[in-house]
């Protein structure tokens, strides 16, 4: 008798549920949401493969659009110079520079009155690359062999600043201090290039993608003599 009574009550409850559409909708909604939640958290091999492929495509895109850590440029300029005694002379200079992130090496050759060469180590303390606003510290050596057979090796320290005022236009400045030549194997310490000197240089430039055109004015002097002049040059970046 009890079993029949329980079955009868359960049947009435089931009839009440099915006859109440609001309650039936609530039950359906709960079931569907539960299944959707399970579906979101379900791990499958195909999902993992799709995610892996998307990550590889993202890595490839970043590799193609991220700036390379390497930077190289080849440059040259033509110089119109004048000494403190009023003597004018022309010269030319070529240089090659290679950067890896913030570290760089420069090699320069300058015809000058007597050929000079430079070996410079660069440390970029602000900015990402040369074709952008940056501050770079310099250290190295300048060498010169005179026609009289004397040899000079001047250690140097310096700083260069590049400031972009617009997308394709900017200004640059340079300061270098040249220490006394070592070893001290020279005859006249008052007029030879072995004594300490300072160089100031500033100018403006225009950038056209991988090409830069620039014009600078410089002055280099020591305790007895000074040189000044204008540099017109170009740089090729690659």
C-alpha positions as CSV (number, residue, x, y, z in Angstrom):
1,X,0.0,0.0,0.0
2,X,2.9,2.4,0.9
3,X,4.6,1.7,-2.4
4,X,1.5,2.5,-4.4
5,X,1.1,5.7,-2.4
6,X,4.7,6.8,-3.1
7,X,4.3,6.1,-6.8
8,X,1.1,8.0,-6.9
9,X,2.6,11.1,-5.2
10,X,5.7,10.9,-7.5
11,X,3.4,10.8,-10.5
12,X,1.5,13.8,-9.4
13,X,4.8,15.7,-8.9
14,X,6.0,14.8,-12.3
15,X,2.6,15.9,-13.8
16,X,2.9,19.2,-11.9
17,X,6.4,19.8,-13.2
18,X,5.5,19.1,-16.8
19,X,2.4,21.3,-16.5
20,X,4.4,24.2,-15.1
21,X,6.3,25.6,-18.1
22,X,8.4,28.1,-16.1
23,X,9.8,25.4,-13.9
24,X,10.5,23.2,-16.9
25,X,12.4,26.1,-18.6
26,X,14.5,26.7,-15.4
27,X,15.5,23.0,-15.3
28,X,16.4,23.1,-19.0
29,X,18.4,26.3,-18.6
30,X,20.4,24.8,-15.7
31,X,21.2,21.7,-17.6
32,X,22.2,23.5,-20.8
33,X,24.5,25.9,-18.8
34,X,26.1,23.0,-17.0
35,X,26.9,21.4,-20.3
36,X,28.3,24.5,-21.8
37,X,30.6,24.9,-18.7
38,X,31.8,21.4,-19.2
39,X,32.4,22.0,-22.9
40,X,34.6,25.1,-22.1
41,X,36.8,23.3,-19.7
42,X,37.0,20.1,-21.7
43,X,40.6,19.4,-23.0
44,X,41.0,17.8,-26.4
45,X,44.0,17.0,-28.5
46,X,42.6,19.0,-31.4
47,X,42.2,22.1,-29.3
48,X,45.8,21.7,-28.2
49,X,47.0,21.4,-31.8
50,X,45.0,24.5,-32.8
51,X,46.5,26.5,-29.9
52,X,50.0,25.4,-30.8
53,X,49.5,26.5,-34.4
54,X,48.2,29.9,-33.3
55,X,51.2,30.4,-31.0
56,X,53.6,29.5,-33.8
57,X,51.9,32.0,-36.1
58,X,52.1,34.7,-33.5
59,X,55.8,34.0,-32.9
60,X,56.4,34.3,-36.6
61,X,54.5,37.6,-36.8
62,X,56.6,39.0,-33.9
63,X,59.8,37.8,-35.5
64,X,58.9,39.6,-38.8
65,X,57.8,42.8,-37.2
66,X,60.1,43.1,-34.2
67,X,63.3,45.2,-34.6
68,X,66.4,43.2,-35.2
69,X,69.1,43.4,-32.6
70,X,71.7,43.9,-35.3
71,X,72.4,47.2,-37.0
72,X,75.0,48.1,-39.6
73,X,75.8,51.2,-41.5
74,X,78.4,52.4,-44.0
75,X,79.1,56.1,-44.2
76,X,81.3,58.7,-45.8
77,X,81.8,62.5,-45.9
78,X,83.6,65.3,-47.6
79,X,85.3,67.9,-45.4
80,X,86.1,71.5,-46.0
81,X,88.6,72.4,-43.3
82,X,90.5,75.4,-42.1
83,X,93.3,75.7,-39.5
84,X,93.8,78.5,-37.0
85,X,96.6,79.9,-39.2
86,X,94.1,80.4,-42.0
87,X,95.2,77.5,-44.2
88,X,92.4,75.7,-45.9
89,X,92.4,72.0,-47.0
90,X,89.9,69.4,-48.0
91,X,89.6,65.8,-46.8
92,X,87.3,62.8,-46.8
93,X,86.3,60.1,-44.4
94,X,84.8,56.6,-44.6
95,X,83.5,54.6,-41.7
96,X,81.8,51.3,-41.0
97,X,79.8,50.6,-37.8
98,X,78.2,47.4,-36.4
99,X,75.7,47.2,-33.5
100,X,74.4,44.3,-31.5
101,X,71.6,45.7,-29.2
102,X,73.3,48.4,-27.2
103,X,77.0,47.5,-28.1
104,X,78.7,48.7,-31.2
105,X,82.1,48.9,-32.9
106,X,83.2,51.6,-35.3
107,X,86.1,51.7,-37.8
108,X,87.0,55.0,-39.4
109,X,89.6,56.2,-41.9
110,X,90.2,60.0,-42.5
111,X,92.5,61.4,-45.1
112,X,93.1,64.7,-43.3
113,X,96.5,66.4,-43.9
114,X,98.1,63.2,-42.7
115,X,95.9,60.0,-42.7
116,X,94.2,59.1,-39.4
117,X,92.3,56.1,-38.3
118,X,89.8,55.4,-35.5
119,X,88.8,52.3,-33.5
120,X,85.8,53.1,-31.3
121,X,83.6,51.0,-28.9
122,X,80.1,52.3,-28.4
123,X,77.7,51.8,-25.5
124,X,74.1,53.0,-26.2
125,X,72.7,54.2,-22.9
126,X,69.4,55.5,-24.3
127,X,67.5,54.6,-27.4
128,X,67.1,51.4,-29.5
129,X,69.1,52.2,-32.7
130,X,71.0,54.8,-34.6
131,X,67.9,55.8,-36.7
132,X,66.1,57.0,-33.6
133,X,66.6,59.4,-30.7
134,X,69.6,58.0,-28.7
135,X,72.5,58.8,-26.4
136,X,75.7,56.8,-27.0
137,X,79.0,56.7,-25.0
138,X,82.2,56.1,-26.8
139,X,85.7,54.9,-26.0
140,X,88.6,54.0,-28.2
141,X,91.8,55.2,-29.9
142,X,92.9,57.5,-32.8
143,X,96.0,56.7,-34.7
144,X,98.1,58.8,-37.0
145,X,101.5,58.3,-38.7
146,X,103.2,61.5,-39.9
147,X,105.4,62.0,-42.9
148,X,108.4,62.4,-40.5
149,X,108.0,58.9,-39.3
150,X,106.4,59.7,-35.9
151,X,103.5,57.6,-34.7
152,X,100.7,58.8,-32.4
153,X,98.0,56.8,-30.6
154,X,95.5,59.0,-28.7
155,X,93.0,57.3,-26.4
156,X,89.6,58.9,-26.6
157,X,86.4,59.2,-24.7
158,X,83.2,60.8,-26.0
159,X,79.5,61.0,-26.2
160,X,77.1,61.4,-29.2
161,X,73.5,62.5,-29.1
162,X,70.8,62.1,-31.8
163,X,67.5,63.8,-31.5
164,X,64.6,63.4,-34.0
165,X,62.5,66.5,-34.3
166,X,60.2,64.9,-36.9
167,X,59.8,61.5,-38.6
168,X,62.5,62.2,-41.2
169,X,64.5,65.1,-39.7
170,X,66.7,65.5,-36.7
171,X,69.8,67.0,-35.1
172,X,73.0,65.4,-33.8
173,X,75.9,66.4,-31.6
174,X,79.2,64.9,-30.7
175,X,81.9,65.6,-28.1
176,X,85.3,63.7,-27.9
177,X,88.3,64.2,-25.7
178,X,91.6,62.9,-27.0
179,X,94.2,62.1,-24.3
180,X,97.9,62.5,-24.7
181,X,99.5,60.0,-27.2
182,X,101.2,56.9,-25.8
183,X,104.0,56.2,-26.0
184,X,105.4,59.7,-25.9
185,X,107.7,59.3,-28.9
186,X,107.4,62.7,-30.6
187,X,109.7,65.6,-30.9
188,X,107.6,68.8,-30.5
189,X,104.9,68.6,-27.9
190,X,103.5,72.0,-28.8
191,X,102.4,71.4,-32.4
192,X,102.1,67.7,-32.9
193,X,98.8,65.7,-32.8
194,X,100.0,63.7,-29.8
195,X,99.0,66.2,-27.2
196,X,95.5,66.3,-25.6
197,X,92.7,67.9,-27.6
198,X,88.9,68.3,-27.7
199,X,86.4,68.0,-30.6
200,X,82.9,69.5,-30.7
201,X,80.6,68.7,-33.6
202,X,76.9,69.4,-34.4
203,X,74.6,69.4,-37.3
204,X,71.3,68.2,-38.9
205,X,70.2,65.3,-41.1
206,X,67.5,64.0,-43.3
207,X,66.4,60.3,-43.3
208,X,65.0,58.5,-46.4
209,X,64.4,54.9,-45.2
210,X,67.8,53.3,-45.3
211,X,69.6,56.5,-46.5
212,X,70.7,59.5,-44.4
213,X,72.1,62.8,-45.6
214,X,73.7,65.1,-43.1
215,X,75.7,68.3,-42.7
216,X,77.9,69.0,-39.6
217,X,80.1,71.7,-38.4
218,X,83.1,70.8,-36.1
219,X,85.9,72.4,-34.2
220,X,88.9,70.5,-32.8
221,X,91.5,72.3,-30.7
222,X,94.4,71.8,-28.3
223,X,96.5,74.2,-26.3
224,X,98.2,75.7,-29.4
225,X,96.3,75.0,-32.6
226,X,92.7,74.5,-33.7
227,X,90.9,73.2,-36.8
228,X,87.3,73.8,-37.9
229,X,85.3,72.9,-40.9
230,X,82.1,71.6,-42.5
231,X,81.2,67.9,-43.2
232,X,78.8,66.9,-45.9
233,X,78.1,63.2,-45.8
234,X,75.8,60.2,-46.1
235,X,75.1,56.9,-44.3
236,X,73.6,53.7,-45.7
237,X,71.8,51.5,-43.2
238,X,71.3,47.7,-43.6
